[in-house]
Amino acid sequence: MRMSSTIRTGRTVKRTTRAAATLAVAALALSLTACGGDDDNGGGDNADKGGGTKAPASSVTLPKLDGESLEVAAVWTGTEQENFKKVLAEFEKRTGAKVTFVPAQDPIINFLGSKIAGGAPPDVAMLPQPGAIKQAVDKGWAKPLGAEATKELGENYSQGWQDIGKVDGKQYGVYYKAANKSLIWYNAQVFENAGASEPKTWDELLNTAQMVYDSGVTPFSVGGADGWTLTDWFENVYLSQAGPEKYDQLAKHEIKWTDPSVKQALTTLAEIWGKKDFVAGGASGALQTEFPASVTQTFTGGDQPKAGMVYEGDFVQVNIGETKAKVGTDAKVFPFPAVGDTAPVVSGGDAAVVFKDSKAAQALATWLASPDAAAIQAKLGGFLSPNKSVDASVYPNEVQKKIAEALVAAGDDFRFDMSDQAPQAFGGTPGKGEWKTLQDFLKNPKDVAGAQAKLEADAAAAYGG
């Protein structure tokens, strides 16, 4: 799952109060510690073996679209793509329309530009960042949501999730899929063998890592071949350590990447990235490890996996589902520890945006804003919906259920992924900008000043000064 970005949204997510963030994290921590005995793996094994899912009761009115054809573009692959196709299949069943999934390349905004230049835009595209919506609107590609889709969105989403899909006050995006990106997953057998417990602070995380190392297992698996995983590490440390106001300022480039707060965050990250033998394969190995492998190598190999922990969002469950590990028993999770006064709450998401203003395209946007659609993919695992009308009981295991409940309970009190708010050239392009500089920093975490200077130079160029 790529969490890339395009251009600055020109708007910010509502400011998180320190108290609200504390409550959200506390609720999540309490929830996750109660999830030890569940046997479901969250990867879709408990779904209908015939390849489908039981159709949910209808709560949304859709038009008859017999004979209509639609294309939906997204960067999703593998299990994530197959699960989404089941959601599209139910739309077909209810409306009579035919929907084709179009695999897109990342960054998707470039892919869409090529399709539009060729006169063949998709009807709907799933955009994985607020900046992509803004750019699609500025270029005249995106179409505002119609009355039915807007109504469905208003009934099922908090104001904060509605707002990040708006441009200049108009609703363009339906955030169909969300991500809680403040989680660390661990191999339960490794922790048991090491006598380790779930840490709540950064210092406790370092101590836990040392215990895992002393037991004979490398503490962390890092998917450094995908630069977005490294931006996520940085954002969690920065939000907790520097605080929400600084986070918002850095996200908009109102303060420079040479700011002392960035130095502090990078120095903190180096306590793990620069610690000898704390990262599986060392820096060179991590830089050759893509995100999916960073997960699977943590949960294969019995009690001697390549690593004991892996950081990333709730969507890690999809990749755990490709192993024999069971979420809640073999694979457990804890909230990203507090680096500063408060543990971080960072979210990401994918929004459905209409590119052809037709009855069918608007109906699909309405469908994706409904709890009916989200419930289909939620029960398959590896998926999190910000739709507050989705019954949490549909999630396939207690871990995923509690993560979903915590996200919805947070309401508007969250921070959206920082790199997703940045210009694409800085925060969302493989081999460039923040992705490349953090990969270089992983290779040489002693060069904090050099990393800051490069980050600032790339940011200044991308933000326009």
Secondary structure, 3 states (H helix, E strand, C coil): CCCCCCCCCCCCCCCCCHHHHHHHHHHHHHHHHCCCCCCCCCCCCCCCCCCCCCCCCCCCCCCCCCCCEEEEEECCCHHHHHHHHHHHHHHHHHHCCEEEEEECCCCHHHHHHHHHHCCCCCCEEEECCHHHHHHHHHCCCCECCCHHHHHHHHHHCCHHHHHCCEECCEECEEEEEEEECCEEEEEHHHHHHHCCCCCCEHHHHHHHHHHHHHCCCCCEECCCCCHHHHHHHHHHHHHHHHCHHHHHHHHCCCCCCCCHHHHHHHHHHHHHHCCCCCECCHHHHHCCCCHHHHHHCCCCCCCCCCCCEEECCCCHHHHHCCCCCCECCCEEEEECCECCCCCCCEEEEEEEEECCCCHHHHHHHHHHCCHHHHHHHHCCCCCECCCCCCCHHHCCCHHHHHHHHHHHHCCCCCEECHHHHCCHHHHCCCCCHHHHHHHHHHHCCCCHHHHHHHHHHHHHHHHCC
